[in-house]
């Protein structure tokens, strides 16, 4: 269980900046990533408190896990929508460029 948790949480820490950069580009990365991390502050502080209150009231952590899963689904939908909006703003230019370029290095290696 600890290994699965470690791999999953480590993946989030490593992938979040990469997905953010791929979705919003280099120019706005700092602003967007800062807002994401700032917005992450409230759930990190309030989540454990609400989960504890939920456990005290119901005797189970199930409601807290259901709420957390629902928030992940909402986040995934927001990411898909943001990606579509970005694609519409660029008019597909990034896709056309990618087809013309040879195999590119992953984002974390490009500077």
C-alpha atoms as a printed R data frame, in Angstrom:
    type eleno elety resid chain resno       x      y       z
1   ATOM     1    CA   UNK     A     1   0.000  0.000   0.000
2   ATOM     2    CA   UNK     A     2   2.825  2.390   0.846
3   ATOM     3    CA   UNK     A     3   4.548  1.735  -2.473
4   ATOM     4    CA   UNK     A     4   1.351  2.404  -4.432
5   ATOM     5    CA   UNK     A     5   0.762  5.609  -2.481
6   ATOM     6    CA   UNK     A     6   4.363  6.727  -2.990
7   ATOM     7    CA   UNK     A     7   4.327  6.036  -6.710
8   ATOM     8    CA   UNK     A     8   0.968  7.737  -7.156
9   ATOM     9    CA   UNK     A     9   1.810 10.816  -5.145
10  ATOM    10    CA   UNK     A    10   5.262 11.079  -6.696
11  ATOM    11    CA   UNK     A    11   3.673 10.947 -10.122
12  ATOM    12    CA   UNK     A    12   1.398 13.856  -9.284
13  ATOM    13    CA   UNK     A    13   4.329 15.944  -8.089
14  ATOM    14    CA   UNK     A    14   6.332 15.247 -11.221
15  ATOM    15    CA   UNK     A    15   3.547 15.335 -13.795
16  ATOM    16    CA   UNK     A    16   1.608 18.395 -12.670
17  ATOM    17    CA   UNK     A    17   4.187 20.949 -13.876
18  ATOM    18    CA   UNK     A    18   4.662 19.026 -17.137
19  ATOM    19    CA   UNK     A    19   0.947 18.842 -17.895
20  ATOM    20    CA   UNK     A    20   0.580 22.500 -16.966
21  ATOM    21    CA   UNK     A    21   3.404 23.503 -19.303
22  ATOM    22    CA   UNK     A    22   2.097 21.365 -22.158
23  ATOM    23    CA   UNK     A    23  -1.431 22.697 -21.738
24  ATOM    24    CA   UNK     A    24  -0.740 26.404 -21.257
25  ATOM    25    CA   UNK     A    25   2.730 26.900 -22.755
26  ATOM    26    CA   UNK     A    26   5.974 28.405 -21.519
27  ATOM    27    CA   UNK     A    27   4.825 32.006 -21.566
28  ATOM    28    CA   UNK     A    28   2.072 31.582 -18.976
29  ATOM    29    CA   UNK     A    29   3.496 28.631 -17.031
30  ATOM    30    CA   UNK     A    30   4.548 30.638 -13.962
31  ATOM    31    CA   UNK     A    31   1.232 32.417 -13.608
32  ATOM    32    CA   UNK     A    32  -0.908 29.333 -14.187
33  ATOM    33    CA   UNK     A    33   1.194 27.006 -12.007
34  ATOM    34    CA   UNK     A    34   1.239 29.591  -9.217
35  ATOM    35    CA   UNK     A    35  -2.548 29.790  -9.306
36  ATOM    36    CA   UNK     A    36  -2.830 26.014  -9.278
37  ATOM    37    CA   UNK     A    37  -0.548 25.730  -6.255
38  ATOM    38    CA   UNK     A    38  -2.331 28.617  -4.519
39  ATOM    39    CA   UNK     A    39  -5.685 26.994  -5.186
40  ATOM    40    CA   UNK     A    40  -4.300 23.733  -3.821
41  ATOM    41    CA   UNK     A    41  -3.664 25.342  -0.445
42  ATOM    42    CA   UNK     A    42  -7.281 25.401   0.751
43  ATOM    43    CA   UNK     A    43  -8.057 21.697   0.129
44  ATOM    44    CA   UNK     A    44  -4.757 20.645   1.689
45  ATOM    45    CA   UNK     A    45  -5.576 22.566   4.870
46  ATOM    46    CA   UNK     A    46  -9.333 21.968   5.054
47  ATOM    47    CA   UNK     A    47  -9.537 18.425   3.599
48  ATOM    48    CA   UNK     A    48  -8.086 16.496   6.549
49  ATOM    49    CA   UNK     A    49 -10.212 18.481   8.992
50  ATOM    50    CA   UNK     A    50 -13.399 17.730   7.047
51  ATOM    51    CA   UNK     A    51 -12.410 14.071   6.662
52  ATOM    52    CA   UNK     A    52 -11.940 13.828  10.428
53  ATOM    53    CA   UNK     A    53 -15.305 15.473  11.081
54  ATOM    54    CA   UNK     A    54 -16.901 13.117   8.552
55  ATOM    55    CA   UNK     A    55 -15.367 10.118  10.312
56  ATOM    56    CA   UNK     A    56 -16.569 11.369  13.686
57  ATOM    57    CA   UNK     A    57 -20.108 11.787  12.341
58  ATOM    58    CA   UNK     A    58 -20.412  8.639  10.204
59  ATOM    59    CA   UNK     A    59 -17.775  6.253  11.565
60  ATOM    60    CA   UNK     A    60 -16.341  5.887   8.069
61  ATOM    61    CA   UNK     A    61 -13.992  7.692   5.726
62  ATOM    62    CA   UNK     A    62 -16.142  6.715   2.726
63  ATOM    63    CA   UNK     A    63 -17.854 10.146   2.377
64  ATOM    64    CA   UNK     A    64 -14.456 11.867   2.380
65  ATOM    65    CA   UNK     A    65 -13.126  9.509  -0.316
66  ATOM    66    CA   UNK     A    66 -16.267  9.999  -2.431
67  ATOM    67    CA   UNK     A    67 -15.856 13.787  -2.241
68  ATOM    68    CA   UNK     A    68 -12.140 13.505  -3.098
69  ATOM    69    CA   UNK     A    69 -12.907 11.239  -6.077
70  ATOM    70    CA   UNK     A    70 -15.560 13.673  -7.302
71  ATOM    71    CA   UNK     A    71 -13.054 16.530  -7.071
72  ATOM    72    CA   UNK     A    72 -10.569 14.527  -9.168
73  ATOM    73    CA   UNK     A    73 -13.240 13.982 -11.823
74  ATOM    74    CA   UNK     A    74 -14.032 17.712 -11.868
75  ATOM    75    CA   UNK     A    75 -10.298 18.476 -12.174
76  ATOM    76    CA   UNK     A    76  -9.954 16.059 -15.100
77  ATOM    77    CA   UNK     A    77 -12.901 17.669 -16.891
78  ATOM    78    CA   UNK     A    78 -11.393 21.134 -16.299
79  ATOM    79    CA   UNK     A    79  -8.057 19.958 -17.733
80  ATOM    80    CA   UNK     A    80  -9.739 18.605 -20.861
81  ATOM    81    CA   UNK     A    81 -11.706 21.832 -21.302
82  ATOM    82    CA   UNK     A    82  -8.602 23.971 -20.772
83  ATOM    83    CA   UNK     A    83  -6.724 21.915 -23.339
84  ATOM    84    CA   UNK     A    84  -9.540 22.353 -25.879
85  ATOM    85    CA   UNK     A    85  -9.702 26.089 -25.252
86  ATOM    86    CA   UNK     A    86  -5.930 26.370 -25.709
87  ATOM    87    CA   UNK     A    87  -6.160 24.361 -28.922
88  ATOM    88    CA   UNK     A    88  -8.893 26.680 -30.226
89  ATOM    89    CA   UNK     A    89  -6.854 29.776 -29.323
90  ATOM    90    CA   UNK     A    90  -3.860 28.543 -31.273
91  ATOM    91    CA   UNK     A    91  -5.991 27.345 -34.163
92  ATOM    92    CA   UNK     A    92  -4.230 23.992 -34.155
93  ATOM    93    CA   UNK     A    93  -0.853 25.620 -34.885
94  ATOM    94    CA   UNK     A    94   0.899 23.489 -32.299
95  ATOM    95    CA   UNK     A    95  -0.408 20.268 -33.898
96  ATOM    96    CA   UNK     A    96   0.636 21.354 -37.390
97  ATOM    97    CA   UNK     A    97   4.098 22.252 -36.118
98  ATOM    98    CA   UNK     A    98   4.432 18.928 -34.319
99  ATOM    99    CA   UNK     A    99   3.730 17.064 -37.562
100 ATOM   100    CA   UNK     A   100   6.514 18.940 -39.363
101 ATOM   101    CA   UNK     A   101   9.152 18.587 -36.662
102 ATOM   102    CA   UNK     A   102  11.214 15.439 -36.199
103 ATOM   103    CA   UNK     A   103  10.853 13.496 -32.960
104 ATOM   104    CA   UNK     A   104  10.931 16.062 -30.155
105 ATOM   105    CA   UNK     A   105  12.421 15.595 -26.725
106 ATOM   106    CA   UNK     A   106  10.005 15.397 -23.786
107 ATOM   107    CA   UNK     A   107   9.027 18.717 -22.208
108 ATOM   108    CA   UNK     A   108  11.182 18.245 -19.128
109 ATOM   109    CA   UNK     A   109  14.307 18.064 -21.267
110 ATOM   110    CA   UNK     A   110  13.538 20.949 -23.654
111 ATOM   111    CA   UNK     A   111  14.603 24.441 -22.576
